[in-house]
Amino acid sequence: MNKKKRKTKRVLPRYALNNTFEFLYELRDLILKSSPAEKNALAERINRLGRIKLAVIAGILMNKENPDPNTSDLLIVGNNIDSRQLRTFLRTLEGEVGKEIRFAVMEKDEFQYRLSMFDRFIRVLLEGPHEKIINKLGL
């Protein structure tokens, strides 16, 4: 007896996202949340750029979209920052994230002056969702 085996097509289940789900954004944030180890590695990489006093991440680097298009995803405050290393670091980081990163780099004195003058750029960044991964200024 020669039985022929029939090949059956395996049907894969299909899933869809319910856009009206009450906790949709919380679920998204939970899935996309980066681990503390990743933030520590990012802080170490930033520290190699110079004498860094403050590094603030926001927006794309926290898996959130910035409501203000003029706000940075990364703010680095420090002195003696090597511009060539900074460019390399940013290109690598953009490759990892898969999007262009909006960033600002300034020296400590300029940052403290702008902070004391309630500069809109600094105020919007620090009042919005952000995380200080390096903070030697005590903010």
C-alpha positions as CSV (number, residue, x, y, z in Angstrom):
1,M,0.0,0.0,0.0
2,N,1.4,3.2,-1.1
3,K,-0.2,6.1,0.7
4,K,0.3,9.5,-0.6
5,K,1.0,12.1,2.0
6,R,-0.9,15.3,1.4
7,K,0.9,18.5,2.1
8,T,-1.3,20.8,3.9
9,K,-0.6,24.5,4.0
10,R,-0.1,25.6,7.5
11,V,-2.2,28.7,8.3
12,L,-0.5,31.1,10.6
13,P,-2.6,33.1,13.0
14,R,-3.0,36.7,12.2
15,Y,-2.9,39.4,14.9
16,A,-4.0,43.0,14.8
17,L,-3.6,45.9,17.1
18,N,-6.7,47.4,18.6
19,N,-6.1,51.1,18.4
20,T,-8.8,51.8,20.9
21,F,-7.2,49.7,23.6
22,E,-7.3,51.7,26.8
23,F,-3.6,51.1,27.7
24,L,-2.1,51.1,24.2
25,Y,0.5,53.8,25.0
26,E,1.5,52.3,28.3
27,L,1.9,48.9,26.6
28,R,4.0,50.5,23.8
29,D,6.2,52.3,26.4
30,L,6.7,49.0,28.4
31,I,7.8,47.1,25.3
32,L,10.1,49.9,24.0
33,K,11.5,50.9,27.4
34,S,15.3,50.7,27.3
35,S,17.1,49.0,30.1
36,P,19.3,50.7,32.7
37,A,22.3,48.8,31.3
38,E,21.7,50.5,27.9
39,K,21.6,53.9,29.6
40,N,24.7,53.2,31.5
41,A,26.5,52.2,28.3
42,L,25.3,55.4,26.6
43,A,26.5,57.5,29.6
44,E,30.0,55.8,29.3
45,R,30.2,56.5,25.6
46,I,29.2,60.2,26.2
47,N,31.8,60.5,29.0
48,R,34.5,59.6,26.5
49,L,33.8,62.7,24.5
50,G,35.4,65.2,26.9
51,R,34.8,66.6,30.4
52,I,31.0,66.1,30.5
53,K,29.0,67.7,33.2
54,L,25.5,67.0,32.0
55,A,23.8,64.7,29.5
56,V,20.1,64.7,29.0
57,I,18.1,62.4,26.8
58,A,14.6,63.0,25.6
59,G,12.4,62.3,22.6
60,I,13.6,59.5,20.4
61,L,16.1,58.3,22.9
62,M,13.3,57.7,25.4
63,N,11.1,56.1,22.7
64,K,8.8,59.1,22.7
65,E,8.1,61.7,20.1
66,N,8.8,65.3,21.0
67,P,5.7,67.5,20.8
68,D,7.9,70.5,20.2
69,P,10.0,70.1,16.9
70,N,12.6,72.6,18.3
71,T,13.5,70.3,21.2
72,S,16.5,68.2,21.2
73,D,16.7,64.4,21.8
74,L,20.2,64.8,23.3
75,L,21.8,67.6,25.3
76,I,25.4,67.4,26.2
77,V,27.0,70.0,28.5
78,G,30.8,69.9,29.0
79,N,34.2,71.3,28.2
80,N,36.9,70.1,25.9
81,I,34.5,68.0,23.8
82,D,36.3,66.4,20.8
83,S,34.2,67.3,17.8
84,R,35.5,64.4,15.7
85,Q,34.6,61.9,18.3
86,L,31.3,63.6,18.7
87,R,30.5,63.2,15.0
88,T,31.4,59.5,15.1
89,F,29.4,59.0,18.2
90,L,26.3,60.7,16.7
91,R,26.5,58.7,13.5
92,T,26.8,55.4,15.4
93,L,23.9,56.4,17.7
94,E,21.7,57.4,14.7
95,G,22.4,54.0,13.1
96,E,21.4,52.2,16.3
97,V,18.2,54.3,16.7
98,G,17.4,54.3,13.0
99,K,16.4,58.0,13.0
100,E,18.1,61.3,12.9
101,I,18.9,62.6,16.3
102,R,18.4,66.3,17.2
103,F,21.1,67.3,19.6
104,A,22.7,70.3,21.3
105,V,26.2,70.6,22.7
106,M,27.3,73.5,24.9
107,E,29.9,74.5,27.4
108,K,29.1,74.5,31.1
109,D,29.2,78.3,31.4
110,E,26.8,78.8,28.5
111,F,24.4,76.3,29.9
112,Q,24.4,77.9,33.3
113,Y,23.9,81.3,31.8
114,R,21.0,80.1,29.7
115,L,19.5,78.2,32.7
116,S,19.7,81.4,34.8
117,M,18.0,83.4,32.1
118,F,15.2,80.9,31.8
119,D,16.1,80.2,28.2
120,R,13.1,78.7,26.3
121,F,15.2,75.9,24.8
122,I,16.5,74.7,28.1
123,R,13.2,75.2,29.9
124,V,11.2,73.2,27.4
125,L,13.7,70.4,27.4
126,L,13.9,70.1,31.2
127,E,10.2,70.6,31.8
128,G,9.2,67.9,29.3
129,P,9.8,64.1,29.6
130,H,13.6,63.6,29.9
131,E,16.2,61.7,31.8
132,K,19.5,62.9,33.1
133,I,22.0,60.1,32.4
134,I,25.0,62.2,33.6
135,N,24.4,64.9,36.1
136,K,27.5,66.5,37.7
137,L,25.8,69.9,38.0
138,G,23.3,68.8,40.7
139,L,20.1,69.6,38.7
